């Protein structure tokens, strides 16, 4: 029995729901976002794959909303600082939100109308700006590099001690420009995106804790960048192996740059993977997010080369008439290209030939036709009607059309090709 169903009536899984419902990794954000919890979908990446026991959960009330997230939970969830008490309690709250969403998606009151899902509470303080209505980026670029160790007085926005990731991560966003910082050093290469995207998201995945910072720099035209809300990580958070800015709205007219640097002092540089995701309008007309992949393109061409002959010669969807050969008598052979069949028309036969009733009539003793290739005959057919289309199964393999006609029999043959 449930308290939310009218009259505290029973509830159960919907008819299409399996007893154990699998939520694949990455799908939790979509379920939560589609239910109206865009802000909570930003945190859902911490859940991963999950199995929802509909046979048990659907027979009881859905969980309510969890208590408000604490500042510590928000910090550890946003930076994905694994295993801390705040991270563990924060993950439990995100799971509680997902369980509430899944109940209204997968379960229903039996015998009465199911109440609507309650509205999501406001987003907690400290959460990155919530994302767009869809969580699918319009473009995504990732690179893996090993930033160098820096000195004690490095400038992350300049050429001193930082890796400029802008050319690799922002290649299609617009014009690149190199600006000077306040100290007169060359800054990184800025991109000026046009049109401005709706949201941008930056992530970094480290193999060690030597990463000092991964920064998405934002600056107005003609100025050097200011480290804004997209800066990720710093040396005070050892053990941060994944950082995620969330989806952040950007104002128009800004320059963008991306840099990475490791900790000051000692340590062993290790590779890290950096990604920039763009949501909404991002690239100038005609440009896509990524260069062509020759391996994938070659595989697609190979698949297409296999499918086209299958479509054309196993199940042709149209016949194209080809060359016609008239006045064929006696015995002969004609070289033909790759055909799917032939159209045969008998223009003369002896009046003494016996004709059986039928539609069309069956004419006896006119002869034979066949198709062959260099290894021998493929198929043979008795010539028994005055007009017909012959589409034998393996005609596409034939390189010759052959005929044996009784005296007084004359035919014409037209090649038939598959529509291209």
One Martini backbone bead per residue (centre of mass of N, CA, C, O) as a GRO file, in nm:
protein
  420
    1UNK     BB    1   0.101   0.034   0.017
    2UNK     BB    2   0.020   0.382  -0.046
    3UNK     BB    3   0.009   0.731   0.023
    4UNK     BB    4  -0.010   0.867  -0.277
    5UNK     BB    5  -0.242   0.704  -0.340
    6UNK     BB    6  -0.554   0.678  -0.374
    7UNK     BB    7  -0.655   0.553  -0.076
    8UNK     BB    8  -0.391   0.395  -0.030
    9UNK     BB    9  -0.313   0.240  -0.268
   10UNK     BB   10  -0.176   0.055  -0.493
   11UNK     BB   11   0.140  -0.043  -0.652
   12UNK     BB   12   0.326  -0.062  -0.972
   13UNK     BB   13   0.462  -0.162  -1.238
   14UNK     BB   14   0.474  -0.111  -1.544
   15UNK     BB   15   0.418  -0.315  -1.812
   16UNK     BB   16   0.715  -0.242  -1.957
   17UNK     BB   17   0.860  -0.318  -1.694
   18UNK     BB   18   1.118  -0.455  -1.560
   19UNK     BB   19   1.220  -0.571  -1.262
   20UNK     BB   20   1.509  -0.494  -1.383
   21UNK     BB   21   1.626  -0.166  -1.424
   22UNK     BB   22   1.849  -0.022  -1.645
   23UNK     BB   23   2.095   0.233  -1.581
   24UNK     BB   24   2.302   0.369  -1.762
   25UNK     BB   25   2.575   0.521  -1.813
   26UNK     BB   26   2.462   0.865  -1.824
   27UNK     BB   27   2.134   0.847  -1.788
   28UNK     BB   28   2.062   1.000  -1.528
   29UNK     BB   29   2.068   1.288  -1.644
   30UNK     BB   30   1.828   1.250  -1.838
   31UNK     BB   31   1.608   1.173  -1.639
   32UNK     BB   32   1.631   1.427  -1.462
   33UNK     BB   33   1.609   1.645  -1.683
   34UNK     BB   34   1.328   1.549  -1.806
   35UNK     BB   35   1.185   1.603  -1.510
   36UNK     BB   36   1.324   1.911  -1.435
   37UNK     BB   37   1.638   1.854  -1.318
   38UNK     BB   38   1.885   2.023  -1.434
   39UNK     BB   39   2.064   2.079  -1.188
   40UNK     BB   40   2.090   1.769  -1.105
   41UNK     BB   41   2.224   1.661  -1.371
   42UNK     BB   42   2.510   1.772  -1.310
   43UNK     BB   43   2.552   1.541  -1.070
   44UNK     BB   44   2.488   1.247  -1.211
   45UNK     BB   45   2.780   1.136  -1.285
   46UNK     BB   46   2.828   0.983  -1.000
   47UNK     BB   47   2.657   0.716  -1.052
   48UNK     BB   48   2.620   0.564  -1.306
   49UNK     BB   49   2.543   0.258  -1.302
   50UNK     BB   50   2.200   0.116  -1.258
   51UNK     BB   51   1.974  -0.087  -1.057
   52UNK     BB   52   1.619  -0.110  -1.069
   53UNK     BB   53   1.382  -0.240  -0.838
   54UNK     BB   54   1.060  -0.255  -0.934
   55UNK     BB   55   0.934  -0.490  -0.760
   56UNK     BB   56   0.987  -0.314  -0.494
   57UNK     BB   57   0.964   0.004  -0.532
   58UNK     BB   58   0.662   0.008  -0.668
   59UNK     BB   59   0.516  -0.089  -0.380
   60UNK     BB   60   0.614   0.190  -0.283
   61UNK     BB   61   0.711   0.475  -0.193
   62UNK     BB   62   0.865   0.735  -0.285
   63UNK     BB   63   1.114   0.923  -0.240
   64UNK     BB   64   1.205   1.201  -0.123
   65UNK     BB   65   1.358   1.472  -0.080
   66UNK     BB   66   1.641   1.573   0.010
   67UNK     BB   67   1.843   1.728   0.175
   68UNK     BB   68   2.029   1.976   0.167
   69UNK     BB   69   2.308   2.074   0.037
   70UNK     BB   70   2.618   2.108   0.119
   71UNK     BB   71   2.909   2.266   0.069
   72UNK     BB   72   3.084   2.010   0.078
   73UNK     BB   73   2.920   1.843  -0.123
   74UNK     BB   74   2.943   2.037  -0.363
   75UNK     BB   75   3.249   2.035  -0.384
   76UNK     BB   76   3.300   1.720  -0.412
   77UNK     BB   77   3.107   1.673  -0.654
   78UNK     BB   78   3.217   1.878  -0.862
   79UNK     BB   79   3.528   1.756  -0.827
   80UNK     BB   80   3.533   1.454  -0.757
   81UNK     BB   81   3.602   1.372  -0.446
   82UNK     BB   82   3.676   1.078  -0.353
   83UNK     BB   83   3.555   0.924  -0.037
   84UNK     BB   84   3.436   1.135   0.114
   85UNK     BB   85   3.187   1.214   0.325
   86UNK     BB   86   3.060   1.426   0.134
   87UNK     BB   87   3.052   1.247  -0.117
   88UNK     BB   88   2.879   1.017  -0.006
   89UNK     BB   89   2.631   1.192   0.080
   90UNK     BB   90   2.587   1.321  -0.200
   91UNK     BB   91   2.532   1.061  -0.360
   92UNK     BB   92   2.283   0.976  -0.196
   93UNK     BB   93   2.112   1.223  -0.285
   94UNK     BB   94   2.118   1.169  -0.588
   95UNK     BB   95   1.986   0.888  -0.569
   96UNK     BB   96   1.721   0.990  -0.445
   97UNK     BB   97   1.638   1.157  -0.687
   98UNK     BB   98   1.637   0.926  -0.894
   99UNK     BB   99   1.427   0.746  -0.746
  100UNK     BB  100   1.198   0.947  -0.777
  101UNK     BB  101   1.198   0.961  -1.087
  102UNK     BB  102   1.165   0.652  -1.143
  103UNK     BB  103   0.892   0.608  -1.016
  104UNK     BB  104   0.727   0.799  -1.214
  105UNK     BB  105   0.829   0.640  -1.470
  106UNK     BB  106   0.779   0.311  -1.373
  107UNK     BB  107   0.531   0.381  -1.194
  108UNK     BB  108   0.195   0.295  -1.047
  109UNK     BB  109  -0.124   0.324  -0.986
  110UNK     BB  110  -0.373   0.092  -0.903
  111UNK     BB  111  -0.699   0.199  -0.994
  112UNK     BB  112  -0.553   0.486  -1.021
  113UNK     BB  113  -0.432   0.786  -1.034
  114UNK     BB  114  -0.127   0.926  -1.077
  115UNK     BB  115   0.058   1.138  -0.943
  116UNK     BB  116   0.244   1.394  -0.980
  117UNK     BB  117   0.541   1.510  -0.987
  118UNK     BB  118   0.721   1.689  -0.807
  119UNK     BB  119   0.872   1.967  -0.781
  120UNK     BB  120   1.162   2.101  -0.796
  121UNK     BB  121   1.386   2.229  -0.622
  122UNK     BB  122   1.600   2.449  -0.578
  123UNK     BB  123   1.904   2.531  -0.634
  124UNK     BB  124   2.191   2.511  -0.496
  125UNK     BB  125   2.448   2.649  -0.370
  126UNK     BB  126   2.738   2.620  -0.590
  127UNK     BB  127   2.619   2.558  -0.855
  128UNK     BB  128   2.645   2.529  -1.159
  129UNK     BB  129   2.522   2.627  -1.428
  130UNK     BB  130   2.272   2.518  -1.584
  131UNK     BB  131   2.168   2.358  -1.846
  132UNK     BB  132   2.040   2.273  -2.115
  133UNK     BB  133   1.769   2.103  -2.232
  134UNK     BB  134   2.010   1.959  -2.356
  135UNK     BB  135   2.289   1.712  -2.310
  136UNK     BB  136   2.382   1.759  -2.608
  137UNK     BB  137   2.645   1.830  -2.780
  138UNK     BB  138   2.753   1.999  -3.072
  139UNK     BB  139   3.050   1.977  -2.948
  140UNK     BB  140   3.368   1.776  -2.914
  141UNK     BB  141   3.690   1.811  -2.751
  142UNK     BB  142   3.996   1.612  -2.715
  143UNK     BB  143   4.298   1.592  -2.514
  144UNK     BB  144   4.640   1.458  -2.461
  145UNK     BB  145   4.864   1.577  -2.207
  146UNK     BB  146   5.190   1.700  -2.071
  147UNK     BB  147   5.252   1.903  -1.840
  148UNK     BB  148   5.469   2.106  -1.710
  149UNK     BB  149   5.669   2.203  -1.484
  150UNK     BB  150   5.680   2.471  -1.256
  151UNK     BB  151   5.746   2.745  -1.121
  152UNK     BB  152   5.687   2.965  -0.865
  153UNK     BB  153   5.629   3.218  -1.097
  154UNK     BB  154   5.386   3.156  -1.264
  155UNK     BB  155   5.191   3.214  -1.569
  156UNK     BB  156   4.897   3.085  -1.685
  157UNK     BB  157   4.836   3.320  -1.916
  158UNK     BB  158   5.117   3.250  -2.025
  159UNK     BB  159   5.430   3.129  -2.145
  160UNK     BB  160   5.482   3.075  -1.834
  161UNK     BB  161   5.431   2.739  -1.755
  162UNK     BB  162   5.218   2.682  -1.993
  163UNK     BB  163   4.969   2.518  -2.170
  164UNK     BB  164   4.845   2.560  -2.493
  165UNK     BB  165   4.509   2.443  -2.589
  166UNK     BB  166   4.354   2.610  -2.805
  167UNK     BB  167   4.420   2.489  -3.090
  168UNK     BB  168   4.289   2.201  -3.010
  169UNK     BB  169   4.002   2.299  -2.860
  170UNK     BB  170   3.952   2.582  -3.066
  171UNK     BB  171   3.946   2.555  -3.401
  172UNK     BB  172   3.610   2.629  -3.478
  173UNK     BB  173   3.516   2.913  -3.332
  174UNK     BB  174   3.732   3.112  -3.471
  175UNK     BB  175   3.928   3.362  -3.437
  176UNK     BB  176   4.265   3.408  -3.389
  177UNK     BB  177   4.454   3.552  -3.106
  178UNK     BB  178   4.734   3.753  -2.991
  179UNK     BB  179   4.808   3.865  -2.669
  180UNK     BB  180   4.883   4.090  -2.412
  181UNK     BB  181   4.989   4.131  -2.109
  182UNK     BB  182   5.070   4.334  -1.845
  183UNK     BB  183   5.388   4.228  -1.881
  184UNK     BB  184   5.427   4.167  -2.210
  185UNK     BB  185   5.329   3.890  -2.264
  186UNK     BB  186   5.238   3.632  -2.432
  187UNK     BB  187   4.963   3.489  -2.489
  188UNK     BB  188   4.735   3.305  -2.570
  189UNK     BB  189   4.524   3.170  -2.807
  190UNK     BB  190   4.249   3.325  -2.907
  191UNK     BB  191   3.896   3.288  -2.926
  192UNK     BB  192   3.617   3.412  -3.138
  193UNK     BB  193   3.306   3.333  -3.116
  194UNK     BB  194   3.087   3.264  -3.412
  195UNK     BB  195   2.853   3.206  -3.263
  196UNK     BB  196   2.743   3.207  -2.959
  197UNK     BB  197   2.708   2.993  -2.727
  198UNK     BB  198   2.514   2.877  -2.472
  199UNK     BB  199   2.729   2.656  -2.373
  200UNK     BB  200   2.999   2.544  -2.153
  201UNK     BB  201   3.233   2.262  -2.107
  202UNK     BB  202   3.485   2.156  -1.869
  203UNK     BB  203   3.741   1.896  -1.857
  204UNK     BB  204   3.945   1.688  -1.627
  205UNK     BB  205   4.184   1.408  -1.647
  206UNK     BB  206   4.386   1.249  -1.416
  207UNK     BB  207   4.690   1.052  -1.317
  208UNK     BB  208   4.750   1.289  -1.114
  209UNK     BB  209   4.826   1.554  -0.858
  210UNK     BB  210   5.012   1.771  -1.040
  211UNK     BB  211   4.784   1.951  -1.102
  212UNK     BB  212   4.715   2.284  -1.080
  213UNK     BB  213   4.567   2.386  -1.362
  214UNK     BB  214   4.250   2.442  -1.539
  215UNK     BB  215   4.185   2.696  -1.784
  216UNK     BB  216   3.917   2.918  -1.870
  217UNK     BB  217   3.953   3.196  -2.057
  218UNK     BB  218   3.817   3.535  -2.009
  219UNK     BB  219   3.795   3.800  -2.258
  220UNK     BB  220   3.796   4.091  -2.383
  221UNK     BB  221   3.846   4.277  -2.634
  222UNK     BB  222   4.197   4.354  -2.610
  223UNK     BB  223   4.243   4.155  -2.369
  224UNK     BB  224   4.332   3.983  -2.116
  225UNK     BB  225   4.273   3.727  -1.930
  226UNK     BB  226   4.030   3.593  -1.698
  227UNK     BB  227   3.993   3.400  -1.429
  228UNK     BB  228   3.717   3.216  -1.405
  229UNK     BB  229   3.460   2.979  -1.342
  230UNK     BB  230   3.643   2.752  -1.517
  231UNK     BB  231   3.831   2.686  -1.311
  232UNK     BB  232   4.042   2.394  -1.232
  233UNK     BB  233   4.180   2.347  -0.972
  234UNK     BB  234   4.455   2.281  -0.728
  235UNK     BB  235   4.717   2.223  -0.506
  236UNK     BB  236   4.503   2.191  -0.252
  237UNK     BB  237   4.380   1.913  -0.422
  238UNK     BB  238   4.466   1.635  -0.365
  239UNK     BB  239   4.319   1.380  -0.569
  240UNK     BB  240   4.222   1.530  -0.825
  241UNK     BB  241   4.110   1.341  -1.118
  242UNK     BB  242   3.837   1.514  -1.153
  243UNK     BB  243   3.701   1.783  -1.354
  244UNK     BB  244   3.397   2.000  -1.346
  245UNK     BB  245   3.216   2.286  -1.449
  246UNK     BB  246   2.987   2.252  -1.606
  247UNK     BB  247   2.726   2.450  -1.723
  248UNK     BB  248   2.814   2.756  -1.896
  249UNK     BB  249   2.741   3.079  -1.940
  250UNK     BB  250   2.814   3.315  -2.205
  251UNK     BB  251   2.911   3.600  -2.319
  252UNK     BB  252   2.930   3.812  -2.552
  253UNK     BB  253   3.243   3.920  -2.673
  254UNK     BB  254   3.452   3.688  -2.619
  255UNK     BB  255   3.749   3.546  -2.517
  256UNK     BB  256   3.928   3.235  -2.563
  257UNK     BB  257   4.107   3.008  -2.335
  258UNK     BB  258   4.347   2.728  -2.281
  259UNK     BB  259   4.504   2.599  -1.983
  260UNK     BB  260   4.798   2.422  -1.838
  261UNK     BB  261   4.924   2.319  -1.508
  262UNK     BB  262   5.152   2.244  -1.272
  263UNK     BB  263   5.310   2.212  -1.004
  264UNK     BB  264   5.506   2.343  -0.795
  265UNK     BB  265   5.813   2.202  -0.809
  266UNK     BB  266   5.767   1.887  -0.748
  267UNK     BB  267   5.744   1.610  -0.971
  268UNK     BB  268   5.550   1.408  -1.202
  269UNK     BB  269   5.460   1.417  -1.499
  270UNK     BB  270   5.125   1.372  -1.634
  271UNK     BB  271   4.875   1.275  -1.803
  272UNK     BB  272   4.597   1.457  -1.958
  273UNK     BB  273   4.244   1.507  -2.011
  274UNK     BB  274   4.091   1.743  -2.231
  275UNK     BB  275   3.765   1.913  -2.244
  276UNK     BB  276   3.529   2.059  -2.486
  277UNK     BB  277   3.191   2.167  -2.461
  278UNK     BB  278   2.924   2.243  -2.687
  279UNK     BB  279   2.620   2.442  -2.663
  280UNK     BB  280   2.495   2.504  -2.935
  281UNK     BB  281   2.601   2.750  -3.093
  282UNK     BB  282   2.956   2.737  -3.229
  283UNK     BB  283   2.999   2.726  -3.541
  284UNK     BB  284   3.076   2.807  -3.824
  285UNK     BB  285   2.981   2.788  -4.123
  286UNK     BB  286   3.078   2.454  -4.232
  287UNK     BB  287   3.174   2.363  -3.951
  288UNK     BB  288   3.317   2.124  -3.750
  289UNK     BB  289   3.453   1.970  -3.472
  290UNK     BB  290   3.599   1.755  -3.668
  291UNK     BB  291   3.808   1.580  -3.825
  292UNK     BB  292   3.855   1.354  -4.039
  293UNK     BB  293   3.827   0.994  -4.042
  294UNK     BB  294   3.987   0.771  -4.235
  295UNK     BB  295   3.907   0.500  -4.109
  296UNK     BB  296   3.601   0.541  -4.103
  297UNK     BB  297   3.564   0.611  -4.400
  298UNK     BB  298   3.671   0.342  -4.514
  299UNK     BB  299   3.459   0.164  -4.375
  300UNK     BB  300   3.209   0.297  -4.501
  301UNK     BB  301   3.286   0.237  -4.794
  302UNK     BB  302   3.285  -0.071  -4.759
  303UNK     BB  303   2.990  -0.097  -4.677
  304UNK     BB  304   2.870   0.041  -4.926
  305UNK     BB  305   3.000  -0.162  -5.134
  306UNK     BB  306   2.819  -0.398  -5.022
  307UNK     BB  307   2.522  -0.285  -5.028
  308UNK     BB  308   2.476  -0.207  -5.323
  309UNK     BB  309   2.481  -0.489  -5.459
  310UNK     BB  310   2.259  -0.609  -5.283
  311UNK     BB  311   2.039  -0.409  -5.372
  312UNK     BB  312   2.068  -0.438  -5.687
  313UNK     BB  313   2.098  -0.782  -5.719
  314UNK     BB  314   1.892  -0.900  -5.506
  315UNK     BB  315   1.695  -0.616  -5.476
  316UNK     BB  316   1.578  -0.456  -5.711
  317UNK     BB  317   1.396  -0.139  -5.746
  318UNK     BB  318   1.496  -0.122  -6.054
  319UNK     BB  319   1.480  -0.110  -6.416
  320UNK     BB  320   1.726  -0.081  -6.677
  321UNK     BB  321   1.739  -0.034  -6.997
  322UNK     BB  322   1.930  -0.164  -7.261
  323UNK     BB  323   2.060  -0.336  -7.483
  324UNK     BB  324   1.970  -0.445  -7.817
  325UNK     BB  325   1.902  -0.773  -7.972
  326UNK     BB  326   1.839  -0.853  -8.302
  327UNK     BB  327   1.774  -1.127  -8.499
  328UNK     BB  328   1.779  -1.404  -8.350
  329UNK     BB  329   1.935  -1.713  -8.463
  330UNK     BB  330   1.986  -2.018  -8.377
  331UNK     BB  331   2.323  -2.015  -8.268
  332UNK     BB  332   2.451  -1.828  -7.970
  333UNK     BB  333   2.661  -1.546  -7.838
  334UNK     BB  334   2.656  -1.276  -7.586
  335UNK     BB  335   2.807  -1.017  -7.461
  336UNK     BB  336   2.776  -0.900  -7.120
  337UNK     BB  337   2.709  -0.721  -6.872
  338UNK     BB  338   2.602  -0.637  -6.573
  339UNK     BB  339   2.309  -0.810  -6.489
  340UNK     BB  340   1.965  -0.891  -6.384
  341UNK     BB  341   1.861  -0.930  -6.691
  342UNK     BB  342   1.608  -1.015  -6.945
  343UNK     BB  343   1.436  -0.931  -7.250
  344UNK     BB  344   1.203  -1.135  -7.435
  345UNK     BB  345   1.127  -1.157  -7.796
  346UNK     BB  346   0.906  -1.322  -8.014
  347UNK     BB  347   0.876  -1.274  -8.372
  348UNK     BB  348   0.917  -1.593  -8.458
  349UNK     BB  349   0.732  -1.898  -8.559
  350UNK     BB  350   0.614  -2.185  -8.635
  351UNK     BB  351   0.290  -2.287  -8.718
  352UNK     BB  352   0.343  -2.597  -8.623
  353UNK     BB  353   0.349  -2.527  -8.346
  354UNK     BB  354   0.254  -2.608  -8.041
  355UNK     BB  355  -0.034  -2.477  -7.850
  356UNK     BB  356  -0.105  -2.388  -7.532
  357UNK     BB  357  -0.300  -2.304  -7.299
  358UNK     BB  358  -0.294  -1.959  -7.181
  359UNK     BB  359  -0.146  -1.671  -6.967
  360UNK     BB  360   0.029  -1.714  -7.170
  361UNK     BB  361   0.098  -1.899  -7.416
  362UNK     BB  362   0.228  -2.222  -7.493
  363UNK     BB  363   0.529  -2.281  -7.676
  364UNK     BB  364   0.662  -2.522  -7.866
  365UNK     BB  365   0.980  -2.577  -7.982
  366UNK     BB  366   1.194  -2.307  -7.972
  367UNK     BB  367   1.402  -2.348  -7.720
  368UNK     BB  368   1.700  -2.189  -7.570
  369UNK     BB  369   1.828  -2.027  -7.273
  370UNK     BB  370   2.130  -1.861  -7.133
  371UNK     BB  371   2.374  -1.827  -6.860
  372UNK     BB  372   2.725  -1.722  -6.841
  373UNK     BB  373   3.060  -1.799  -6.756
  374UNK     BB  374   3.387  -1.890  -6.774
  375UNK     BB  375   3.308  -2.168  -6.606
  376UNK     BB  376   3.001  -2.162  -6.711
  377UNK     BB  377   2.695  -2.242  -6.655
  378UNK     BB  378   2.427  -2.108  -6.460
  379UNK     BB  379   2.155  -2.090  -6.650
  380UNK     BB  380   1.842  -2.236  -6.776
  381UNK     BB  381   1.584  -2.182  -7.042
  382UNK     BB  382   1.287  -2.233  -7.175
  383UNK     BB  383   1.133  -2.147  -7.474
  384UNK     BB  384   0.763  -2.061  -7.418
  385UNK     BB  385   0.733  -1.755  -7.479
  386UNK     BB  386   0.693  -1.445  -7.653
  387UNK     BB  387   0.701  -1.280  -7.364
  388UNK     BB  388   0.964  -1.184  -7.126
  389UNK     BB  389   1.111  -1.173  -6.795
  390UNK     BB  390   1.450  -1.246  -6.693
  391UNK     BB  391   1.548  -1.314  -6.326
  392UNK     BB  392   1.797  -1.453  -6.225
  393UNK     BB  393   1.980  -1.486  -5.939
  394UNK     BB  394   2.290  -1.502  -6.102
  395UNK     BB  395   2.317  -1.284  -6.336
  396UNK     BB  396   2.554  -1.091  -6.233
  397UNK     BB  397   2.781  -1.320  -6.320
  398UNK     BB  398   2.736  -1.282  -6.610
  399UNK     BB  399   2.897  -1.259  -6.960
  400UNK     BB  400   2.665  -1.442  -7.110
  401UNK     BB  401   2.435  -1.487  -7.380
  402UNK     BB  402   2.238  -1.770  -7.475
  403UNK     BB  403   2.131  -1.958  -7.782
  404UNK     BB  404   1.868  -2.204  -7.889
  405UNK     BB  405   1.710  -2.232  -8.211
  406UNK     BB  406   1.474  -2.315  -8.398
  407UNK     BB  407   1.357  -2.336  -8.688
  408UNK     BB  408   1.196  -2.014  -8.738
  409UNK     BB  409   1.329  -1.868  -8.494
  410UNK     BB  410   1.285  -1.531  -8.353
  411UNK     BB  411   1.475  -1.293  -8.156
  412UNK     BB  412   1.486  -1.062  -7.882
  413UNK     BB  413   1.732  -0.880  -7.670
  414UNK     BB  414   1.731  -0.715  -7.344
  415UNK     BB  415   1.907  -0.545  -7.129
  416UNK     BB  416   1.918  -0.548  -6.761
  417UNK     BB  417   1.950  -0.303  -6.510
  418UNK     BB  418   2.042  -0.160  -6.229
  419UNK     BB  419   1.971   0.088  -6.037
  420UNK     BB  420   2.184   0.371  -5.930
   0.00000   0.00000   0.00000
